[in-house]
Amino acid sequence: KLDELSLPFYQKIKNILAIIDEHEIEIIQTQFSYGEVLGAIIKLLRPSTKLIVAFVGPFSDSGIKKRVLKLVYSKVDHFVYVSNYVKKEKQRAYRSLS
């Protein structure tokens, strides 16, 4: 069996959707930008699924990655911050989180 990390991106999405459908999953929690992008795509394909992003560090991206994440964050239902410091830094970098 192939390791999940070696699968193409679209196959990962397909596998996640199958798990969501099979187990009637209602909430997805992600962290870090790769998972956040996966989560946003899942949210687009399964709009009733709630998407939660957990910020575990204060660091923010720049350039095209930051623009993509701004779009991703517009699809998120709820944000969780591990500290007030992380919340402040993320909201400073992404004003839409305020």
Secondary structure, 3 states (H helix, E strand, C coil): CCCHHHCCHHHHHHHHHHHHHHHCCCEEEECHHHHHHHHHHHHHHCCCCEEEEEECCCCCCCHHHHHHHHHHHCCCCEEEECCHHHHHHHHHHCHHHC
